[in-house]
């Protein structure tokens, strides 16, 4: 959940579940795109890049802990496995 306030190109507010909101840092809005960071105490730093589409925010979020950004997991079968299942 986000509580956002935009003043010009500056974006401020909070993010997180309703029972625990964290301050937004480095918030900016530029050409329909919002970017900001949220640091959880004793948790990961989340970096968000969101685009405003039909009055909704859509986009990407990455998490970083101790300078390490986990790689997204791929869940795809190799082409040979797909061919074998086609019969």
N, CA, C and O atoms as a GROMACS GRO file, in nm:
protein
  348
    1UNK      N    1   0.085  -0.116   0.000
    1UNK     CA    2   0.000   0.000   0.000
    1UNK      C    3   0.090   0.123   0.000
    1UNK      O    4   0.191   0.128   0.070
    2UNK      N    5   0.052   0.220  -0.079
    2UNK     CA    6   0.126   0.345  -0.088
    2UNK      C    7   0.039   0.461  -0.042
    2UNK      O    8  -0.081   0.465  -0.069
    3UNK      N    9   0.101   0.556   0.027
    3UNK     CA   10   0.041   0.685   0.056
    3UNK      C   11   0.138   0.786  -0.004
    3UNK      O   12   0.243   0.813   0.054
    4UNK      N   13   0.103   0.843  -0.119
    4UNK     CA   14   0.195   0.928  -0.193
    4UNK      C   15   0.144   1.070  -0.204
    4UNK      O   16   0.024   1.094  -0.213
    5UNK      N   17   0.239   1.164  -0.203
    5UNK     CA   18   0.209   1.305  -0.225
    5UNK      C   19   0.309   1.357  -0.327
    5UNK      O   20   0.430   1.342  -0.310
    6UNK      N   21   0.258   1.418  -0.432
    6UNK     CA   22   0.343   1.476  -0.535
    6UNK      C   23   0.334   1.627  -0.529
    6UNK      O   24   0.225   1.684  -0.530
    7UNK      N   25   0.451   1.692  -0.523
    7UNK     CA   26   0.460   1.838  -0.530
    7UNK      C   27   0.562   1.869  -0.638
    7UNK      O   28   0.682   1.856  -0.617
    8UNK      N   29   0.512   1.909  -0.754
    8UNK     CA   30   0.601   1.928  -0.868
    8UNK      C   31   0.658   1.793  -0.908
    8UNK      O   32   0.583   1.699  -0.934
    9UNK      N   33   0.790   1.784  -0.912
    9UNK     CA   34   0.855   1.658  -0.945
    9UNK      C   35   0.893   1.576  -0.822
    9UNK      O   36   0.942   1.464  -0.835
   10UNK      N   37   0.871   1.631  -0.703
   10UNK     CA   38   0.906   1.562  -0.578
   10UNK      C   39   0.794   1.468  -0.536
   10UNK      O   40   0.676   1.503  -0.544
   11UNK      N   41   0.831   1.349  -0.491
   11UNK     CA   42   0.736   1.249  -0.443
   11UNK      C   43   0.773   1.212  -0.300
   11UNK      O   44   0.887   1.174  -0.273
   12UNK      N   45   0.677   1.222  -0.210
   12UNK     CA   46   0.698   1.185  -0.070
   12UNK      C   47   0.585   1.093  -0.028
   12UNK      O   48   0.487   1.077  -0.100
   13UNK      N   49   0.600   1.032   0.090
   13UNK     CA   50   0.493   0.948   0.144
   13UNK      C   51   0.547   0.827   0.215
   13UNK      O   52   0.661   0.825   0.262
   14UNK      N   53   0.463   0.724   0.221
   14UNK     CA   54   0.499   0.599   0.288
   14UNK      C   55   0.454   0.481   0.202
   14UNK      O   56   0.370   0.495   0.112
   15UNK      N   57   0.513   0.364   0.231
   15UNK     CA   58   0.478   0.240   0.160
   15UNK      C   59   0.490   0.123   0.256
   15UNK      O   60   0.567   0.128   0.352
   16UNK      N   61   0.414   0.019   0.229
   16UNK     CA   62   0.419  -0.101   0.311
   16UNK      C   63   0.279  -0.149   0.346
   16UNK      O   64   0.180  -0.089   0.302
   17UNK      N   65   0.271  -0.255   0.423
   17UNK     CA   66   0.138  -0.304   0.463
   17UNK      C   67   0.070  -0.202   0.555
   17UNK      O   68   0.138  -0.120   0.616
   18UNK      N   69  -0.063  -0.206   0.564
   18UNK     CA   70  -0.136  -0.106   0.643
   18UNK      C   71  -0.087  -0.094   0.788
   18UNK      O   72  -0.087   0.016   0.843
   19UNK      N   73  -0.045  -0.203   0.849
   19UNK     CA   74  -0.003  -0.199   0.989
   19UNK      C   75   0.141  -0.152   1.008
   19UNK      O   76   0.183  -0.127   1.121
   20UNK      N   77   0.217  -0.141   0.898
   20UNK     CA   78   0.358  -0.101   0.910
   20UNK      C   79   0.401  -0.025   0.786
   20UNK      O   80   0.436  -0.087   0.686
   21UNK      N   81   0.399   0.105   0.790
   21UNK     CA   82   0.439   0.189   0.677
   21UNK      C   83   0.581   0.242   0.698
   21UNK      O   84   0.620   0.274   0.810
   22UNK      N   85   0.657   0.249   0.587
   22UNK     CA   86   0.793   0.302   0.591
   22UNK      C   87   0.802   0.424   0.501
   22UNK      O   88   0.731   0.434   0.401
   23UNK      N   89   0.889   0.517   0.537
   23UNK     CA   90   0.906   0.642   0.463
   23UNK      C   91   0.964   0.616   0.324
   23UNK      O   92   1.050   0.530   0.305
   24UNK      N   93   0.915   0.692   0.227
   24UNK     CA   94   0.969   0.688   0.092
   24UNK      C   95   1.085   0.786   0.084
   24UNK      O   96   1.074   0.900   0.131
   25UNK      N   97   1.196   0.742   0.026
   25UNK     CA   98   1.313   0.827   0.005
   25UNK      C   99   1.343   0.839  -0.144
   25UNK      O  100   1.303   0.753  -0.223
   26UNK      N  101   1.412   0.945  -0.181
   26UNK     CA  102   1.456   0.969  -0.319
   26UNK      C  103   1.340   0.961  -0.417
   26UNK      O  104   1.355   0.910  -0.528
   27UNK      N  105   1.223   1.011  -0.375
   27UNK     CA  106   1.105   1.006  -0.460
   27UNK      C  107   1.105   1.116  -0.565
   27UNK      O  108   1.135   1.231  -0.536
   28UNK      N  109   1.071   1.078  -0.688
   28UNK     CA  110   1.066   1.174  -0.798
   28UNK      C  111   0.963   1.128  -0.901
   28UNK      O  112   0.937   1.009  -0.916
   29UNK      N  113   0.906   1.225  -0.969
   29UNK     CA  114   0.813   1.198  -1.079
   29UNK      C  115   0.865   1.273  -1.199
   29UNK      O  116   0.893   1.393  -1.192
   30UNK      N  117   0.878   1.202  -1.311
   30UNK     CA  118   0.930   1.263  -1.432
   30UNK      C  119   0.866   1.194  -1.552
   30UNK      O  120   0.879   1.072  -1.568
   31UNK      N  121   0.798   1.269  -1.636
   31UNK     CA  122   0.736   1.220  -1.759
   31UNK      C  123   0.649   1.097  -1.734
   31UNK      O  124   0.664   0.996  -1.804
   32UNK      N  125   0.560   1.103  -1.638
   32UNK     CA  126   0.467   0.994  -1.612
   32UNK      C  127   0.527   0.874  -1.541
   32UNK      O  128   0.461   0.771  -1.530
   33UNK      N  129   0.650   0.886  -1.493
   33UNK     CA  130   0.717   0.776  -1.425
   33UNK      C  131   0.754   0.819  -1.284
   33UNK      O  132   0.811   0.927  -1.264
   34UNK      N  133   0.722   0.735  -1.185
   34UNK     CA  134   0.756   0.762  -1.045
   34UNK      C  135   0.866   0.668  -1.003
   34UNK      O  136   0.860   0.548  -1.029
   35UNK      N  137   0.969   0.721  -0.936
   35UNK     CA  138   1.077   0.639  -0.882
   35UNK      C  139   1.096   0.675  -0.736
   35UNK      O  140   1.089   0.792  -0.698
   36UNK      N  141   1.121   0.573  -0.653
   36UNK     CA  142   1.147   0.597  -0.512
   36UNK      C  143   1.206   0.474  -0.448
   36UNK      O  144   1.205   0.365  -0.505
   37UNK      N  145   1.258   0.493  -0.326
   37UNK     CA  146   1.317   0.385  -0.248
   37UNK      C  147   1.246   0.376  -0.114
   37UNK      O  148   1.200   0.476  -0.060
   38UNK      N  149   1.238   0.254  -0.061
   38UNK     CA  150   1.181   0.229   0.071
   38UNK      C  151   1.276   0.137   0.146
   38UNK      O  152   1.302   0.025   0.102
   39UNK      N  153   1.328   0.184   0.259
   39UNK     CA  154   1.420   0.104   0.341
   39UNK      C  155   1.344   0.051   0.462
   39UNK      O  156   1.296   0.128   0.545
   40UNK      N  157   1.336  -0.081   0.473
   40UNK     CA  158   1.277  -0.142   0.592
   40UNK      C  159   1.384  -0.148   0.700
   40UNK      O  160   1.498  -0.184   0.670
   41UNK      N  161   1.351  -0.113   0.824
   41UNK     CA  162   1.449  -0.131   0.931
   41UNK      C  163   1.484  -0.280   0.942
   41UNK      O  164   1.396  -0.365   0.946
   42UNK      N  165   1.612  -0.309   0.946
   42UNK     CA  166   1.659  -0.448   0.953
   42UNK      C  167   1.609  -0.533   0.838
   42UNK      O  168   1.597  -0.654   0.851
   43UNK      N  169   1.581  -0.471   0.725
   43UNK     CA  170   1.531  -0.544   0.609
   43UNK      C  171   1.590  -0.490   0.481
   43UNK      O  172   1.682  -0.408   0.484
   44UNK      N  173   1.538  -0.536   0.368
   44UNK     CA  174   1.592  -0.495   0.240
   44UNK      C  175   1.555  -0.352   0.202
   44UNK      O  176   1.458  -0.296   0.253
   45UNK      N  177   1.635  -0.296   0.113
   45UNK     CA  178   1.605  -0.168   0.050
   45UNK      C  179   1.530  -0.200  -0.079
   45UNK      O  180   1.581  -0.272  -0.164
   46UNK      N  181   1.410  -0.147  -0.093
   46UNK     CA  182   1.333  -0.167  -0.215
   46UNK      C  183   1.344  -0.044  -0.302
   46UNK      O  184   1.331   0.069  -0.254
   47UNK      N  185   1.368  -0.067  -0.432
   47UNK     CA  186   1.374   0.040  -0.530
   47UNK      C  187   1.261   0.016  -0.630
   47UNK      O  188   1.251  -0.090  -0.690
   48UNK      N  189   1.177   0.118  -0.646
   48UNK     CA  190   1.061   0.105  -0.732
   48UNK      C  191   1.066   0.203  -0.846
   48UNK      O  192   1.105   0.318  -0.829
   49UNK      N  193   1.026   0.157  -0.963
   49UNK     CA  194   1.009   0.239  -1.082
   49UNK      C  195   0.870   0.208  -1.133
   49UNK      O  196   0.843   0.097  -1.180
   50UNK      N  197   0.781   0.305  -1.124
   50UNK     CA  198   0.641   0.283  -1.159
   50UNK      C  199   0.597   0.383  -1.265
   50UNK      O  200   0.638   0.499  -1.263
   51UNK      N  201   0.514   0.337  -1.356
   51UNK     CA  202   0.459   0.422  -1.461
   51UNK      C  203   0.311   0.442  -1.430
   51UNK      O  204   0.242   0.350  -1.386
   52UNK      N  205   0.264   0.560  -1.455
   52UNK     CA  206   0.123   0.591  -1.434
   52UNK      C  207   0.048   0.551  -1.561
   52UNK      O  208   0.067   0.610  -1.667
   53UNK      N  209  -0.040   0.450  -1.548
   53UNK     CA  210  -0.117   0.398  -1.661
   53UNK      C  211  -0.264   0.396  -1.620
   53UNK      O  212  -0.302   0.325  -1.527
   54UNK      N  213  -0.345   0.474  -1.688
   54UNK     CA  214  -0.489   0.480  -1.659
   54UNK      C  215  -0.515   0.499  -1.510
   54UNK      O  216  -0.595   0.427  -1.451
   55UNK      N  217  -0.448   0.596  -1.451
   55UNK     CA  218  -0.461   0.633  -1.310
   55UNK      C  219  -0.420   0.521  -1.213
   55UNK      O  220  -0.462   0.520  -1.098
   56UNK      N  221  -0.338   0.428  -1.260
   56UNK     CA  222  -0.284   0.321  -1.175
   56UNK      C  223  -0.132   0.322  -1.187
   56UNK      O  224  -0.077   0.365  -1.288
   57UNK      N  225  -0.064   0.275  -1.084
   57UNK     CA  226   0.082   0.262  -1.088
   57UNK      C  227   0.118   0.119  -1.125
   57UNK      O  228   0.071   0.024  -1.061
   58UNK      N  229   0.200   0.103  -1.227
   58UNK     CA  230   0.246  -0.028  -1.270
   58UNK      C  231   0.396  -0.020  -1.291
   58UNK      O  232   0.447   0.083  -1.335
   59UNK      N  233   0.469  -0.129  -1.261
   59UNK     CA  234   0.611  -0.124  -1.286
   59UNK      C  235   0.689  -0.231  -1.215
   59UNK      O  236   0.640  -0.341  -1.191
   60UNK      N  237   0.813  -0.196  -1.180
   60UNK     CA  238   0.908  -0.291  -1.126
   60UNK      C  239   0.953  -0.252  -0.986
   60UNK      O  240   0.957  -0.134  -0.949
   61UNK      N  241   0.987  -0.355  -0.909
   61UNK     CA  242   1.042  -0.334  -0.776
   61UNK      C  243   1.159  -0.431  -0.761
   61UNK      O  244   1.147  -0.550  -0.791
   62UNK      N  245   1.271  -0.380  -0.714
   62UNK     CA  246   1.386  -0.466  -0.683
   62UNK      C  247   1.418  -0.450  -0.536
   62UNK      O  248   1.396  -0.344  -0.477
   63UNK      N  249   1.471  -0.554  -0.477
   63UNK     CA  250   1.513  -0.551  -0.338
   63UNK      C  251   1.662  -0.571  -0.327
   63UNK      O  252   1.722  -0.641  -0.408
   64UNK      N  253   1.723  -0.508  -0.227
   64UNK     CA  254   1.867  -0.517  -0.208
   64UNK      C  255   1.895  -0.527  -0.058
   64UNK      O  256   1.840  -0.452   0.022
   65UNK      N  257   1.981  -0.621  -0.022
   65UNK     CA  258   2.017  -0.635   0.119
   65UNK      C  259   2.169  -0.648   0.128
   65UNK      O  260   2.228  -0.734   0.062
   66UNK      N  261   2.230  -0.564   0.208
   66UNK     CA  262   2.375  -0.562   0.225
   66UNK      C  263   2.448  -0.550   0.091
   66UNK      O  264   2.552  -0.611   0.069
   67UNK      N  265   2.389  -0.470   0.000
   67UNK     CA  266   2.451  -0.446  -0.130
   67UNK      C  267   2.431  -0.557  -0.230
   67UNK      O  268   2.484  -0.550  -0.341
   68UNK      N  269   2.355  -0.661  -0.195
   68UNK     CA  270   2.333  -0.774  -0.285
   68UNK      C  271   2.190  -0.767  -0.340
   68UNK      O  272   2.094  -0.759  -0.264
   69UNK      N  273   2.179  -0.771  -0.473
   69UNK     CA  274   2.050  -0.771  -0.539
   69UNK      C  275   2.025  -0.912  -0.589
   69UNK      O  276   2.097  -0.960  -0.676
   70UNK      N  277   1.922  -0.981  -0.534
   70UNK     CA  278   1.895  -1.117  -0.581
   70UNK      C  279   1.852  -1.117  -0.727
   70UNK      O  280   1.783  -1.026  -0.773
   71UNK      N  281   1.892  -1.220  -0.798
   71UNK     CA  282   1.853  -1.234  -0.938
   71UNK      C  283   1.714  -1.294  -0.945
   71UNK      O  284   1.682  -1.386  -0.869
   72UNK      N  285   1.630  -1.244  -1.036
   72UNK     CA  286   1.497  -1.305  -1.051
   72UNK      C  287   1.510  -1.449  -1.099
   72UNK      O  288   1.597  -1.480  -1.181
   73UNK      N  289   1.426  -1.534  -1.049
   73UNK     CA  290   1.430  -1.674  -1.091
   73UNK      C  291   1.353  -1.692  -1.220
   73UNK      O  292   1.248  -1.632  -1.241
   74UNK      N  293   1.408  -1.773  -1.305
   74UNK     CA  294   1.343  -1.809  -1.431
   74UNK      C  295   1.274  -1.943  -1.411
   74UNK      O  296   1.329  -2.031  -1.345
   75UNK      N  297   1.157  -1.958  -1.466
   75UNK     CA  298   1.086  -2.084  -1.457
   75UNK      C  299   1.043  -2.125  -1.597
   75UNK      O  300   0.925  -2.125  -1.631
   76UNK      N  301   1.144  -2.159  -1.676
   76UNK     CA  302   1.118  -2.200  -1.814
   76UNK      C  303   1.184  -2.334  -1.839
   76UNK      O  304   1.291  -2.363  -1.785
   77UNK      N  305   1.121  -2.413  -1.920
   77UNK     CA  306   1.182  -2.541  -1.959
   77UNK      C  307   1.270  -2.517  -2.081
   77UNK      O  308   1.246  -2.427  -2.161
   78UNK      N  309   1.372  -2.601  -2.092
   78UNK     CA  310   1.455  -2.594  -2.212
   78UNK      C  311   1.373  -2.639  -2.331
   78UNK      O  312   1.276  -2.714  -2.315
   79UNK      N  313   1.409  -2.594  -2.450
   79UNK     CA  314   1.335  -2.628  -2.571
   79UNK      C  315   1.328  -2.779  -2.592
   79UNK      O  316   1.226  -2.829  -2.638
   80UNK      N  317   1.436  -2.853  -2.559
   80UNK     CA  318   1.435  -2.999  -2.577
   80UNK      C  319   1.330  -3.064  -2.488
   80UNK      O  320   1.267  -3.161  -2.529
   81UNK      N  321   1.310  -3.011  -2.367
   81UNK     CA  322   1.207  -3.066  -2.278
   81UNK      C  323   1.068  -3.036  -2.330
   81UNK      O  324   0.978  -3.119  -2.318
   82UNK      N  325   1.049  -2.917  -2.388
   82UNK     CA  326   0.919  -2.881  -2.444
   82UNK      C  327   0.889  -2.971  -2.562
   82UNK      O  328   0.776  -3.020  -2.575
   83UNK      N  329   0.988  -2.995  -2.652
   83UNK     CA  330   0.968  -3.080  -2.768
   83UNK      C  331   0.934  -3.223  -2.730
   83UNK      O  332   0.848  -3.286  -2.792
   84UNK      N  333   1.000  -3.275  -2.626
   84UNK     CA  334   0.976  -3.412  -2.580
   84UNK      C  335   0.833  -3.428  -2.528
   84UNK      O  336   0.774  -3.536  -2.541
   85UNK      N  337   0.777  -3.324  -2.470
   85UNK     CA  338   0.642  -3.333  -2.416
   85UNK      C  339   0.536  -3.317  -2.525
   85UNK      O  340   0.419  -3.351  -2.503
   86UNK      N  341   0.574  -3.266  -2.639
   86UNK     CA  342   0.476  -3.247  -2.748
   86UNK      C  343   0.446  -3.378  -2.819
   86UNK      O  344   0.342  -3.391  -2.884
   87UNK      N  345   0.536  -3.475  -2.807
   87UNK     CA  346   0.510  -3.608  -2.857
   87UNK      C  347   0.546  -3.627  -2.997
   87UNK      O  348   0.528  -3.736  -3.051
   0.00000   0.00000   0.00000
